[in-house]
Amino acid sequence: MYWEALVQACKFQIYVSRSIDPFLNLSIEHYLLQKSPPSSTILFLYVNRPCVVIGRNQNPWLEVDLNLLKQPRLSGHTRVVDGTHSTLPWENVELVRRRSGGGTVFHDEGNVNYSVICPTANFTRDKHANMVTMAIREVNRRARVNERHDIVLDQGGVLDERDWPDPADMRRTIFHPNSGENPPLKVSGSAYKITRHRSLHHGTCLLASADLPKISQYLNSPARPFIRARGVESVRSRIGNVHFESKRSTPRFYKSFRMEVIKKFAELYEIGRPPYTSLFRGEIRSDGDGERATGYIGKKLGNVGEVQEGIEELRSSKWLYGQTPQFTLSSHSNEEDERERPPLPKDFPPSAHVYLKIRSGVIDSSRISISSDEDSANAEIELFDQVLKEKSIHDIDDFNDVLNRVELGASTEVSSVSRWLNTMLGKPNGLL
C-alpha cells in the first residue's frame, strides 16, 4: 500500500484524519509510532466523535460516570461537526482507553487532537505544546503553557503589549490576572508514550465544544468517595473553549486552526511550506526526494492489518476494563481506606457493609454482610464471596441477579445493596 510505504520511508510526515472514530484514530496513531523510521518526525491531526478517553493506567469506575455515559444523547438537535452544522441521530458517548498515560479527557467534534511522534533524543514535554500555543494565539492571545505542560487561557486581567513574549520564551504569560478569583481555563491537556527510540506526545484542544457544560458531569463518578485505587488519578481543572463565540464556529475557523498548527510544525522543523492542497483534497503525496509525506487519511486505513488489530484491542473488554490497576470499593471506612464516606441511600440497610477487592477488573475477594448479628454476618460474607469471586465486573449486568443466588430471608435488603453496587459500578439498574 502506497501510504504504508511512505510511513516507513519519509523523515517528515503530516497527516489529517477524515474519520471521527476514536478507535481508528488512536490505532492509526499507534501504527505511526511503531512503523515510522526512528529518525522521523510526524504530525497527526484528528477529531473524534463524543467519547471519554482514559489513560492507560486509569480506573474507569473511578474516573467516569458510567451510568451517564450509557444514556443516549438527545437527537434532532444541530451540532458543529468539523465546523459544519449538521443534525445527528441518537448517539452514546463512548468509553475509550488509550495506550499512553495521563488523565481522563473528553473528546467531541469541537475538539481537535494533535499528535507528534519524534526521536526520543529530540523530545521535551513543552516543545510541541508551545507549537500548538503559537497556533492558538492566532485567535486568542491569552494562551500559554503552564507548569503542568497544559495550555491554558489566563482570565480576569489586562493584556500588556510590552510583555508579549517571543517564541523562545513561551512560559511567560502575556496576561496579568487582577486577582486569584479568575483562575486560568485549561483548553489543552497532554499525554505521552516514551520508548527508548521513539516518543509520542498527543494532546487535546478545546476549540468550540458544544458539550462543555456537561464534561464535568461525565467525569464525575459517584463511586469516587468509595474507591481506593492504584494507578493514575486525574487532576481536576477548570476548562474552557479557545473560541468563545459559537456563532463564529465556521468551517473556515476549524480548517484555519489546523493549518496554523501545520504551519508552526513546518517552521519548527524547517521543512518549508506544507502542500496544503494535498492535505485538504484527500491526496497522499510525497515530495520528489522522498523526504516528506503529507495527506488526508481516513476509514480505508482500518483495513491495514496492524491498524485493524489495534482497533480490535482497544474495543476489547480485556483492554478497556482488564487493564485497570487493583482497587477496592467499600461502603464504610476500614483499615485500608479510613476516609469518611458520604451518606448512603436511605434504603441502604443500616447494618449492611460492602467491601470488594478488584484486580484487573475481576473480583478477587469480597466482604458483604447485611445482618447485625455477628455470626449471621460472617456466614453471609462467606456465601456472597462464593458467588462473586472471580467474576468480571463488566460481565455483571445486574448485581441483584448475582447476590440473590444466596438465598436469604432479607431479599429487600439484598436488593437495596444491589442497587447501590449497580450505581457505583455503572450498571443500568442503579439508583435513580
C-alpha positions in Angstrom: 0.0 0.0 0.0 1.4 3.4 -1.0 0.6 5.0 2.4 2.4 2.2 4.3 5.5 2.7 2.2 5.5 6.4 2.9 5.2 5.9 6.6 8.2 3.6 6.6 10.4 5.9 4.5 9.8 9.6 4.9 11.7 11.7 7.5 8.8 14.3 8.0 5.2 13.3 7.8 2.0 15.4 8.2 -1.5 13.7 8.2 -5.0 14.9 8.8 -7.7 12.2 9.5 -11.1 12.2 7.8 -12.5 9.8 10.3 -14.1 10.7 13.7 -13.8 7.1 15.0 -11.7 7.3 18.2 -10.6 3.6 17.9 -9.4 4.1 14.3 -7.6 7.3 15.0 -5.8 6.0 18.1 -4.9 2.9 16.2 -3.5 4.9 13.2 -1.5 6.9 15.7 -0.1 3.7 17.3 0.8 2.3 13.8 2.7 5.5 13.0 4.6 5.3 16.3 5.6 1.6 15.6 6.2 1.7 11.8 7.8 5.1 11.1 11.7 5.4 10.9 13.4 6.0 14.2 14.7 9.4 12.9 11.4 10.6 11.5 9.1 13.2 12.9 5.3 13.1 12.4 2.3 15.4 12.9 -1.1 13.8 13.0 -4.3 15.8 13.5 -7.7 14.2 14.1 -11.2 14.9 15.6 -13.2 12.2 17.4 -17.0 11.8 17.9 -18.1 12.2 21.5 -16.1 10.0 23.8 -14.4 9.9 27.2 -10.8 8.8 26.9 -9.0 7.5 29.9 -5.2 6.9 30.3 -3.5 3.5 30.1 -3.2 3.1 33.9 -6.5 4.6 35.0 -9.7 3.3 36.6 -12.9 3.9 34.6 -15.1 3.3 37.6 -13.2 6.0 39.5 -12.8 8.5 36.6 -16.1 8.3 34.8 -19.9 8.4 35.5 -20.5 5.2 33.5 -24.3 5.4 34.2 -24.4 8.8 32.5 -22.2 7.6 29.7 -24.7 4.9 28.8 -27.6 7.2 28.5 -28.4 8.0 24.8 -27.9 11.7 23.9 -30.8 13.7 22.7 -31.2 13.5 18.9 -32.6 16.0 16.4 -30.5 18.9 17.5 -27.8 20.6 15.5 -24.1 20.0 16.3 -21.0 21.5 14.8 -19.0 18.7 13.1 -15.6 19.8 11.9 -17.0 23.3 11.7 -20.1 22.3 9.7 -23.6 22.4 11.2 -25.4 19.1 10.9 -28.1 17.0 12.6 -27.1 13.8 14.2 -29.1 10.7 15.2 -29.2 9.3 18.7 -25.8 8.6 20.0 -23.9 7.4 23.1 -20.7 8.8 24.5 -18.2 6.0 24.1 -15.5 5.0 26.7 -12.0 4.6 25.3 -8.7 3.6 26.9 -5.7 5.0 25.1 -2.2 3.5 25.1 -0.5 6.5 26.7 -0.5 7.6 30.3 -2.0 10.8 31.8 -5.5 11.7 32.8 -9.1 11.5 31.6 -10.3 13.8 28.8 -13.5 14.4 26.8 -13.5 14.5 23.0 -16.2 15.8 20.7 -16.4 17.4 17.3 -15.5 20.8 18.8 -12.1 19.4 20.0 -9.1 19.0 17.7 -6.5 16.4 18.8 -2.8 16.8 17.8 -0.1 14.1 17.9 3.6 14.5 17.4 5.9 11.5 17.1 9.6 12.1 17.1 13.0 10.6 18.2 13.3 10.4 21.9 16.6 12.3 21.8 14.7 15.3 20.4 11.8 15.2 22.8 10.8 17.7 25.5 7.4 18.0 27.2 6.9 21.6 26.3 8.3 21.7 22.7 5.1 20.8 20.9 2.7 22.3 23.4 4.5 25.6 22.6 4.0 24.9 18.9 0.2 24.5 19.4 0.1 27.5 21.7 1.5 29.6 18.9 -1.3 28.4 16.6 -3.9 29.2 19.3 -2.6 32.7 19.7 -3.7 33.5 16.2 -7.3 33.6 17.6 -6.7 34.0 21.4 -3.6 35.8 22.7 -4.3 34.7 26.3 -2.9 31.2 25.7 0.3 30.0 27.4 1.8 26.7 28.6 1.7 26.2 32.4 3.9 24.3 34.8 1.9 21.1 34.2 2.6 21.4 30.4 -1.1 22.2 29.8 -2.2 25.0 27.5 -4.4 27.5 29.5 -6.1 30.8 28.9 -5.5 33.4 31.6 -8.6 35.3 32.7 -9.6 38.4 34.5 -6.8 40.8 33.7 -5.5 43.2 31.1 -3.3 42.5 28.2 0.1 44.3 28.2 1.7 44.5 24.8 5.1 45.3 26.4 5.1 41.8 27.9 4.2 39.8 24.9 6.8 37.0 24.7 8.8 35.9 21.8 8.5 32.3 20.6 11.7 31.4 22.5 10.1 32.1 25.9 6.6 30.7 25.8 6.4 30.2 29.6 5.9 33.9 30.2 2.3 35.0 30.5 1.1 37.8 28.3 -1.9 38.3 30.5 -1.8 39.7 34.0 -4.7 38.5 36.3 -6.1 41.1 38.6 -6.7 38.6 41.3 -7.0 34.9 42.1 -10.8 35.0 41.6 -10.5 34.0 37.9 -8.1 31.1 37.6 -6.8 30.1 34.1 -9.0 27.9 31.9 -7.5 24.7 30.6 -8.0 24.3 26.8 -5.4 21.6 26.1 -4.0 18.7 28.1 -1.3 16.3 27.1 -0.3 12.6 27.4 2.9 10.8 26.5 4.3 7.5 25.5 8.1 7.4 25.6 10.3 4.5 24.4 14.0 4.1 24.0 14.0 5.5 20.4 10.6 7.0 19.9 8.4 9.4 21.8 4.7 10.3 21.3 3.1 13.5 22.6 -0.6 13.9 22.0 -3.0 16.5 23.3 -6.4 18.0 23.0 -7.5 21.4 22.0 -11.0 22.6 23.0 -11.8 25.0 20.2 -15.6 25.2 20.4 -17.0 22.2 22.2 -20.8 22.1 22.3 -20.6 19.7 25.3 -18.5 22.0 27.5 -21.3 22.3 30.2 -21.6 18.5 30.5 -18.0 17.5 30.5 -17.7 17.8 34.3 -20.7 15.6 34.7 -19.3 12.8 32.6 -16.0 12.9 34.5 -17.7 12.8 38.0 -18.0 9.2 39.1 -20.5 8.6 42.0 -18.1 5.9 43.2 -15.2 8.3 43.8 -15.6 8.7 47.6 -15.9 4.9 48.0 -13.0 3.7 45.9 -9.3 3.5 46.9 -7.3 2.8 43.7 -3.8 2.3 42.5 -2.8 3.8 39.2 -3.1 7.4 37.9 -5.9 9.7 39.1 -6.8 12.7 37.1 -6.1 16.2 38.2 -9.3 18.4 38.1 -9.0 21.7 36.2 -11.4 24.4 35.1 -11.8 24.2 31.3 -12.9 26.5 28.5 -13.1 26.9 24.8 -10.5 28.7 22.8 -13.3 30.2 20.7 -15.9 31.9 22.9 -18.4 33.0 20.2 -20.0 29.8 18.9 -21.7 31.8 16.0 -18.2 32.2 14.6 -17.5 28.4 14.7 -17.4 28.1 10.9 -15.6 25.5 8.7 -13.0 28.2 8.0 -12.2 28.5 11.7 -11.6 24.8 12.2 -9.6 24.4 9.0 -7.5 27.6 9.7 -6.6 26.3 13.1 -5.3 23.0 11.7 -3.5 24.8 9.0 -1.8 27.1 11.7 -0.7 24.0 13.6 0.7 22.5 10.4 2.4 25.8 9.6 4.0 26.0 13.1 5.2 22.4 12.8 6.8 23.1 9.4 8.5 26.2 10.9 9.7 24.3 13.9 11.4 21.7 11.9 12.4 23.9 9.0 10.8 21.8 6.3 9.4 24.5 4.1 5.8 25.3 3.3 3.5 22.2 3.5 1.4 21.4 0.4 -2.0 22.5 1.9 -3.7 21.5 -1.4 -2.9 17.8 -0.9 -3.8 17.9 2.8 -7.3 19.1 2.2 -8.2 17.5 -1.1 -7.9 13.9 0.0 -4.5 13.2 -1.5 -1.4 11.5 0.0 1.7 12.8 -1.6 5.5 12.8 -1.1 7.9 15.3 -2.4 10.4 14.4 -5.1 13.2 13.2 -2.9 11.0 11.2 -0.5 11.8 13.4 2.4 8.2 14.5 3.2 4.8 12.8 3.1 1.5 14.7 3.6 -2.1 13.7 3.2 -5.7 13.4 4.3 -6.2 9.9 5.6 -9.4 8.1 6.5 -11.5 4.9 7.0 -9.7 2.8 4.4 -6.7 2.6 6.8 -8.9 0.4 9.1 -8.2 -2.4 6.6 -4.4 -2.2 7.2 -3.6 -5.4 9.2 -1.8 -3.8 12.2 -4.4 -0.9 12.3 -7.3 -3.4 12.4 -5.6 -5.3 15.2 -5.2 -2.1 17.1 -8.9 -1.3 16.8 -9.9 -4.8 18.0 -7.6 -4.5 21.0 -8.9 -1.0 22.0 -12.5 -2.2 21.7 -11.9 -5.4 23.8 -13.2 -5.7 27.4 -9.8 -7.1 28.3 -8.1 -3.8 27.3 -10.9 -1.4 28.4 -11.6 -2.9 31.8 -9.0 -5.6 32.4 -6.2 -3.1 32.2 -7.4 -1.4 35.4 -5.0 -1.5 38.3 -6.1 -3.0 41.6 -8.7 -1.1 43.6 -11.2 -1.5 46.5 -14.8 -0.4 46.8 -16.1 -0.1 50.3 -19.3 1.4 51.8 -17.7 2.2 55.1 -14.3 3.3 56.5 -11.8 0.4 57.1 -8.2 -0.1 57.8 -7.3 0.1 54.1 -9.3 3.3 53.5 -10.1 5.4 56.5 -11.8 8.3 54.7 -15.2 9.3 55.8 -17.9 8.3 53.4 -20.9 10.4 52.1 -24.3 9.4 53.4 -25.6 6.2 52.0 -29.0 5.9 50.3 -31.9 5.9 52.7 -32.9 2.4 51.8 -29.4 1.0 52.4 -29.7 -1.3 55.4 -28.1 0.3 58.5 -26.4 -2.9 59.5 -25.1 -3.7 55.9 -21.4 -3.4 54.9 -19.9 -3.8 51.4 -16.3 -4.4 50.5 -14.9 -5.6 47.2 -11.2 -6.0 46.2 -10.9 -5.9 42.4 -7.8 -6.9 40.3 -7.7 -6.3 36.5 -11.5 -5.8 36.6 -12.1 -9.1 38.3 -13.5 -9.5 41.9 -10.6 -11.0 43.9 -12.4 -11.1 47.2 -15.4 -9.6 48.9 -17.0 -9.0 52.3 -20.7 -8.3 52.1 -23.0 -8.6 55.1 -26.5 -7.4 55.9 -27.3 -8.9 59.3 -26.4 -7.1 62.6 -25.8 -10.4 64.2 -22.1 -11.2 64.0 -22.5 -15.0 63.4 -25.1 -14.4 60.7 -23.0 -11.6 59.1 -19.9 -13.9 58.9 -22.0 -16.6 57.2 -23.3 -14.0 54.7 -19.8 -12.8 53.9 -18.7 -16.4 53.0 -21.8 -17.0 50.9 -21.7 -13.8 49.0 -17.9 -14.2 48.4 -18.6 -17.6 46.8 -21.0 -16.1 44.2 -18.9 -13.0 43.5 -15.3 -14.4 43.5 -13.5 -14.3 40.1 -16.4 -12.6 38.3 -15.5 -9.8 35.9 -17.3 -6.6 36.8 -18.0 -5.7 33.2 -19.7 -9.1 32.7 -22.3 -8.5 35.5 -25.4 -6.8 34.1 -27.2 -6.5 37.5 -25.8 -7.3 40.9 -29.2 -8.2 42.1 -29.2 -11.3 39.9 -25.9 -12.4 41.4 -26.4 -11.6 45.0 -29.9 -13.2 45.0 -28.2 -16.5 44.3 -27.6 -16.5 48.0 -30.9 -17.4 49.5 -31.5 -15.1 52.4 -34.8 -14.1 54.0 -33.9 -10.4 53.7 -34.5 -10.1 49.9 -35.5 -6.4 50.2 -32.2 -5.6 51.9 -30.2 -7.5 49.3 -32.0 -5.6 46.5 -31.0 -2.3 48.2 -27.4 -3.3 48.4 -27.5 -4.5 44.8 -28.9 -1.1 43.6 -26.1 0.7 45.4 -23.4 -1.6 43.8 -25.1 -1.1 40.4 -24.8 2.7 40.8 -21.2 2.6 42.0 -20.1 0.3 39.1 -22.1 1.6 36.2 -24.9 -0.9 35.8 -28.2 0.1 34.3 -30.3 -0.9 37.4 -28.7 1.5 39.8 -30.2 4.2 41.9 -32.2 6.9 40.0 
